[in-house]
Amino acid sequence: MRSRLLLLAILATCWALHTTVQAQDKYDLRIANVQVTSENCNDLSVISGVSGTVHYAPDTKTLTLEDATINASGNNVINSEIVGLTIKVSGTNNLTNTRYAAFYFTKPMSIVGQGTLNVECLDDAALFANEATLTIDGCTMHAKGKKFGLAGAKVGRVGKELIIRNAMITAEGTSDVTKYATIANFSTLTLEGCTITEPAGAVFDASLKGIALNGEIVKSKVVITKIGT
């Protein structure tokens, strides 16, 4: 009798755990290679390598970064397949990675706010918009990668739009390999309330699909500054 009761208790416990797991919503968003779910989304600083204020609101598809530090050695810092994800930045945020793109996303995404976002990858692109439109609005971003600062697609392919509004952007691609560049592989670049100030005379070249100077793709630092500053 006792054995039967014990078995029933174990089965009930397993069923309760199964129900809890089944009820947990999973989102197409990973932070430092950990999937964001309904269980952890309110405080993503519980993830190893994450500190500061980091949380995700699924109803508005908004990821908030406030004075956050995320170190994701060997993985993407932020990996998103969410259509219309908004990343809201305030304060100073530092995202670093040793391998793979620090930011990686395959669906349209916006980075907004009045804060600063420092993104660095030692072995790939700082930000890789894999054939997805990227909008940067209002914030300050410093993007430093070995292969690209900002990339719109894989080498040999063309990504979608890069839209920058009233933002301050510094981008660096440190590799001297010919196929890599600072801001490249986008189909178009739209600047609203800002302009390219470094290198002097650099423009978006539609044929080269990136920031170019005198018909050559730029591999040095690119600075985009708010007009009037």
Beta strands, then each sheet from edge to edge (+ up, - down):
strand 1: 26-31
strand 2: 34-37
strand 3: 50-57
strand 4: 62-71
strand 5: 78-80
strand 6: 85-90
strand 7: 92-97
strand 8: 103-105
strand 9: 109-113
strand 10: 116-121
strand 11: 125-129
strand 12: 134-137
strand 13: 140-145
strand 14: 148-151
strand 15: 161-165
strand 16: 168-173
strand 17: 183-184
strand 18: 188-192
strand 19: 194-198
strand 20: 203-205
strand 21: 210-213
strand 22: 216-217
strand 23: 222-226
sheet 1: 2+ 1- 5+ 8+ 11+ 14+ 17+
sheet 2: 3+ 4- 6- 9- 12- 15- 18-
sheet 3: 3+ 4- 7- 10- 13- 16- 23+ 19-
sheet 4: 20+ 21- 22+
end
